[in-house]
Amino acid sequence: MMWKLLDQNNRNQYKLLITNFASLSEAFAQKSGGDDTIIAPIINSKFQEASFKKSFNATIEDIGNSSYDASIKLSDGSKYIIGIKSFGVKSGFQKIAQFKKDSQQDEWGAIIERIKQRHQNGTSRQDISDYLELAKKIAILRNKRILSSKSQLQGFDFDSQVEAVYHVLMPSGAIKKNKQSDEPYVLVGETSYNSIDINHLRIIGPTKSNMLQNFQFTDSKHLYQYNSADSQLLMSFKGHNGTGTSNEEIGVEKWPITYIKDPFKLFANLNSETTEINDNHVNQSVTFMIKIERRSGFNAWYGSPKTKLDKNSLRYQKIVNLATSDKKLSSNWIDKFNKVAFDDFPTDKEKEKRERLRAEVIKELSVDSELFELTTTVLWRNYKTPYEVYIPIPNSKKFHMENPDFFIKNGGLLNHQKLISTKENRTFMLEFLPSEEKMEMFINQDNGKALQSLSSQFIFGKWVLKNIFQLKDRELLTSDTLDDLGINAITFTKYDDNRPISMKFTHVDLENPPEDLWE
């Protein structure tokens, strides 16, 4: 249990912040419960997150579809990702994820319509099968997001363990004053934060016979509910597997709340002159939207080799000799190989034609043959280790002109398209959040459009592609993948206390963009 492992002094500070805020509940209550009623304590979710961050030195995330709200590393080296929730102690199912765009793209509604059209109240064998199909789709997406979140905290050490928990604050309800033994309280709760066990899914059924679009399912670890109208996944916190009778069953600590008699007097006497204190030492930040390119950026590995094959080379002659002696190959294999290797493909449409032809050429070869090894080496940039990536800077020329010192002093200076500073003077340390892993990066390419790792490019690329974006080897990153994970941007932050620049993956709501969004 994470709560018991947290430092007692830090827990006391957190308790003090939360209970002091809750003691002001009467100032925030929209309705009075009457003279005979003690109102329920109020927990503000943003204040809860800020208090958690301050008390436990946690990293708070605010990513649209992120599967977690905070991450923390304890003194013993253990790492946790945390879902922070607050709801009444008597409350029911709680929202834990939303899949609006995914449900529309994958036509989840069509599955619900099939169930409705059967008029079997969601109980027939076909209905259960359709519900199970939809539950699996939900589980796959949910698990991708959780694994990506864990990988961001895990860092480059793929074998390190990251645990996940829900941390919950549950205020008591309103109390009748004639119940002398009762008093307001906040119950601290904790329960496991598991990936959904797809192999043990079981459909409970629709929530109501006339609400077939909403259904419940379990994986024996937790009880879930999917609401189709807003594509929300909810979870029961009653007991550690959702089958309990009360949220109190996950309680780990209970905090009595004493209300301040006149909270308005307290506010009236606060000093109106405030001094802004920059306690996070942030000097400047910028958020880049992730631009998807088919052969560059995070898909740089998919491009053509940097050096074109020479027809007079011994390597080419060896490929021809091996292909000629291989009787299993089609008669035009060498012609197709030559086309891929030597023809020009100037437009994007023609480049995609080359890629399809390249796939045809490779498909004919035995993967353990020498010809396969030679062919993939000369036709791909990186076939065996498809992890060559760089972080693209959108509208990079303008960015460096306006911010030549953002990453390192004079690092972004340009002479037309060319970077002026030496590679050494374009190199800087970057810290990846929340893992706090550090790696040397440098500004590179025309207009300084790329941030590349200095000496561990494949380590960085493998971590990003396989662990953060959850891609298979040689699978292109697409906007659909980013939508699935709830990631569409990267934030870089500079500090004034000698810390390295930090980077974290995030999500930007373009209808309400952050102030530091670069366009």
N, C-alpha and C positions, 0 to 999 in steps of 0.2 A: 504494500500500500504506500503510495507516494506521500500522502499527508503526514504519516508518522515519520517519514524520513526527512522532512523539511526541518530546518533549524528552528528550535523552539522560540528563540528571540524574534526571528522573522515571522513566525506564526502569530506571536503576540502583537507585533506591529500591525499585521494584516487585520487581526481581530479588532484592534483599537480603531483602525481607520473605518472598517465596515460598521462596527457598532456605534461609533460616534456619528457617522452619517445617518444611520437608521434612527438614532435618537432624535433627529430633526424631522421625522416622518410627518408629524402634524403640520409642518409648514408646507409640505408638498402634497398633502392629501387633497384630491379634487373635491371629495365629498366628505362631509362629517358623518360619522356613524351614529351621531346622537349622543345625548348625555349619558346614556347607559351602555355605550359601546366604546371599547378601546380599539383604535384602528390597527390594521395590519402594518408591520414594518415595511418600509420601502427600500428596495435595493435598486440602484441605478446601474445598468450593465456597463456603461462606459467607465463609471467610477470604480466599479468592481475590477475591470480589466486594469485600469491605471494603478489601483491599489495592489493588485497581484504583482504587477510589473515592479513597482517600487519596493515592495516587501521582499520579493524573492529574486530580484535581479533577472526577471524573465524577459524573453523577447515576445512582444505582442504582435500578432499578425492581424491584418485587416484585409484579407483577400476574399474577393466576392464569393467564390465557391470553395474556398479552402476548407479542408476537413478538420482544421484545428484553429484555435484562437491564440495559443501561446506555446512557447517551448522553454524548457528549463534544463540546466545542467547542475547536478548536485555536487557537493564537495568530494564524494566518493567516485565521481566520474560517470555515474549513471545519468541517462538522458531520458527526458519525457516530452512527448507532445501532449497538449492538454486542450480539451474542449471545455470552455468556461460557460456555465449556464446559471441562470437564476430563474426560479419559478416558485410559486406557492407550494407549500408542503402538501397541500391537498390536490394539486394540479394533476392533469392527465398527461397524455402523449405530448412530447415536445419536438419541435422541428429541429432536425440535425443536418439536413442537406436539401438542396433544390436542384432540379434537373430540367428547367424549363426549355432551354434551347435544345438539349439532347432529346427530350421527349418529342419535340416538334420535328427535328431532323429525322429521327428514327421511327416516327409515326406510331408512338406508343398508344395514341388515341384509337388507332385502328383495332388494336387488341381489345381494348375496353368495349368498342362498338360490337365486336363479334360476340362478346359475352352478353351484352344487352339484347342483341337480336335473337338470342336463343330462348329468352324468356324462361330461364331455369333458375332464376334467383342467385346465380353465381355458384350453384352447388353441383352442377353436372360434372362428369368426368372431363368433358371438353373445356368447361369453364375453369376447372382447377388447373388443367394443363396450360390454358392461356395465362392465368394468373401466375403460374410458375415461370412461364417464359418471360413475363414482364418483371417478375422478382429477380430473375437471373440478370436481366439487362441492368436493373437498378444496382444489383450487387457488384457487377463488374465495374461499373463507373465509380461507385462508392469506394471500392477497394483500390482502384487506380489512384484516386485522390489521396487516400490514406497512405499508400506506399510512397507516393511522390512527396508527401509532407514529411514522412519519416526520413526519407533520403536527404532532404534539405538540412535536417538536424544531424543526421548521421555523418554527413561529409564524405570525404574520399575513402575513409576506412569502411569498406562495404561490410565487414564482418562485425562491426560494433553494434550493440543492441540498443534499440530505442523502444521504450515502453510507451503506451498510450493510455490515458485515463480521462474520464470526465470529472471535472471539479465543479461542484454545484453548491450554490447558496440558496436555501429554501426558507423564506420568511413564513412565520405562522400566520394564520388568518385573523380576522377581527374577533374580538372576545367580548362577551357580555360581562359588564363590571360586577354582576352579582356572583360570578364565578371567582371567588376570592383566591382560589388556589392557582388560577391560570395567570400567566404573564406572557407578554410578547417575547418572541425569540427568533433567532436565525439558526437554522440547522445546517451545518456543513456536511455535505455528502460527497462520496466518491464511488465510482463504479468503473468497471473495465470499458475500454474503448477499442472494441475489436473490429477487424475486418469481418465482413459478412461471410460466413462459412457456406459457400455455394453448394457444397456436397451434402449439406444437411438442411436444405431449405424445406420448409413445410408450410403449406398454405392454410391459414385459419379460415379465411373467407371474407366476404364483403362486410363492411361495418354495419350496414343495414340492407334489408332486401330491396329497398328502393334507392339505394346509393351504391350501385354495383361498381361505380368508378373508383370507389375508395375501398381498399382491402388491407387485411393484416396478414403478416407472415412471420415466421420465426426461424432461427437457425440453431435453436436450443441455447444460444448465448444471450440473445436479446430478442424482445418482441418489437416488431416494426409495423408501421402503418404508412401506406402510400396514398396520398390524396391527389387525384388526377387533375383536378381543375387548376391547381397552381403548381403541379409537379413537385410536391414536397414529400420528403421522407421524414417521418416522425418516429420517435422511439419512446418506449415506456421505461420509466425510471423506478417503477415499483418492484423492488427486489433486484438482485443482481442479474437475473435473467428475464426480467419483465413479467414474471408470473406471480409476483408478490401481491400483497393487498394494500401496501402503502409505500410512498416515497421515503418514509422515515426509515425503512429497512436498509437504506444505503448510507444512513447518517453515521458520522465519525466524531462529531463534536457539536455541542449545543451552546449557543451564546445568548444569555438573557439580554433583553433590550429595555433600557429605562429611558423614557421620553423626557426631553427637556421641557420644563413647564411653559416657558414662553420663548419658542424658537425665533419668533419675529424680533424680539428684543435683542437677541444675540446678533442677528443680521444687521439690525439698526445701528449697533455699536461697533461694528467692524470698521477698521480704518479704511476710508474710501480711497486713500492714496496707495496704490499698489506699485511695487517695483518689479519689473519683468526680470526674472532670473532664468538664464539659460542653463538649466542643470543637466541637459543632455549633450551639451557641447556641440550641437549641430551647427556647422558653418554654412553649408550649402548642400542642396540635394537636387537631383534631376531624375525624372522618370521617363524611360524610353519605351514606347510600344514595341513589342516584338514583331519585327517585319519578317514574314515568311518568304524566303527565296528558295527556288528549287535546287540551285547548285552553289549556293553560298550561305554565309552565316552559319546557322545551326545545321544546314544541309551541305556544307562545303565538301564533305567527304564524297558526295555523289557526283562531283564534277569530273571532267576529263583529266588525264595526267598532266602535270605541269610541263613535262618534256615530251614532245611528240616523237613517235617511233620513227626510226630511220630505216628505209628499205634496204640500205646497204649494210646494216648492222648484222653481226653474228646472231643476235637475239631473234631478229626477224627471220633469218634463214633457218634457224632451228625450229621456229614455230611452223614454217612452211613444210619442212621435212617431216616433223612429227604429224602434222595434219594429213600430209600426203600418204603416210604409211598407216593411218588410222582408217580402216575400212568401214567403221561404223558411222563416220561422219557423212553428211549429205554432200553431194557432188559440188555444190556451190558454197561450201563452208568457207573456203579461202577467199572467195569473191566477197562474201558478206563481211568477213574479218577485215579485208583491205578497205572496204567502204567505211566501216566504223573507224578504223585506225588512221586513214589518210584523207578522206573527203572532208570538205568544209560544210559546216552546218551553222550558217550565220544567224538564223532567226530562232526564236524560242520554239516555234512549232517544228522546225527541222531538227533542233536539238532533241526534242522529245522523240522524234522518229529515230534518231541515232540511238537513243537509250533503249527503245524497243528492239532495235536490231541487235544491239549489244547483248541484251538479255537472251535473244534467240541464239546467238553465237555461243554464249556460255552454257546455255541449257543442254546443248548437245554433248558437252564434255563430261567425262567422269571426274568427280570432284577430287579424287586422290591421284590424278594423273599429272605428269609433268607439264603437259600441254595446258591443262586447266590453270596451273600455277603461273605459267608464263603469260597466258592470255589475260587473266584477271589483273596481272601486274601492269601490263601495257595498256589496257583499255580503261582501267579505273584509276582514280586518284588514290583511293585506299580501299581495297576489297577485303583483305584479311583483317585489317584493323580500321573499321569504318567509323572512326571517332574524331577525325580532323574537323574541328569546328572553330568558329570565332564568334564573338559577341558583336553584332552589327550596331553601329551608331547611326540612327536615321538622320538624314539631312546633315551629314557629318561636316561638310565644309563650312556651313553656316555655324554649326555648333562650335567648332574649333576657333572660328574667327571671333565669336562672341565670348568663348570660354577657353582661351589657349592654355590656361594654367589649371584647368579643373582636375585632371588626373595627376599631373605633375608639372612643375613650372616649366613653361615653354614647350611642353610636350606636344601641344597641338598646333604649333606654328607651321604655316604652309607657305610654299612658294608655288603659286598656281595650284596644281594638284599634289605636289610632292611635299612630304614632311621634311622640315629643315633639320631638326635635331637628330643627333645620332641615336641609334637603337638604345644605347645605354641610357641616354638622357630622355628616352621615351618610356622607360621601364619604371613600374611602380608596384607597390604591394597592395593586393586586394584581399579583403576579408569577406568571406561568404557567410551570410547570416541565414538561419540561426546557428549553424554548426560552429562558426568562428574559425573555420579552416582558413588558412592564408596561402596565397600563391602569387608569385611574381607574374605580372602581366605587362604587355607593352602595346602601344598604339602603332598600328601598321596599315599598309595598303594605301592606295590613292585616296586623297582627301581625308586620310586618317579614319577610314570608315570601319576599321576592325580593331577590336581588343582581343589579343591572343595571349595564351599562356606562354611564358618564356621557355620553359624546359620540360613541362609536363603536359603537353597538349593532349595526348591521348588519355591521360588520367582524367583531366578536366572534361574532355569530350565524352568519355565513357560514362562518367558520373552524370553529366547533364542529359545525355540522350537516353541511357538505359534506366537511370534511377529517378531523375526528375521528370522527364517527359514520358517514361515508361514505354520506350520504343524497342522493338526487336532490332537485331543487327540488320543493317541495310534497309531499314524502314524510314521513309521520309517523314520529317516533322510537317504537320499540316495545321491549319487553323482549327480543324475539327478536334485534333488532339488537344490543342490548347484549351478549347471550349470544354472538353471533357474534364480537364484538370482544374479549370478555373484560374488559369494563368494566362495573362496576355501582355505583361509588361515587366520591366526590370527597373528597380530604383537603386541609384548610386548615391551615397551620402558621404560628405566630407565633414571632418570634425576639427575643432580647434585645440584639442588636447593631445596631439601627436599620435592619435590612433590612425591606422591605415584607412583608406576609403573602404566603405562596406558596400556590398551588393546583395540584394534579395529579390527573389521572384515575387511578383505581386499581381493584382488584378485591378484594372482601371474601368470604372463605369464612365463611358464617354459622355453620358448625359450629365454627369457630375464629376468632371475630371479634377485631379489634384492640382494645386497651384504650380507645382514644379514640373508638370507634364511638358515635355519637349516635342514640338511638332515641326 
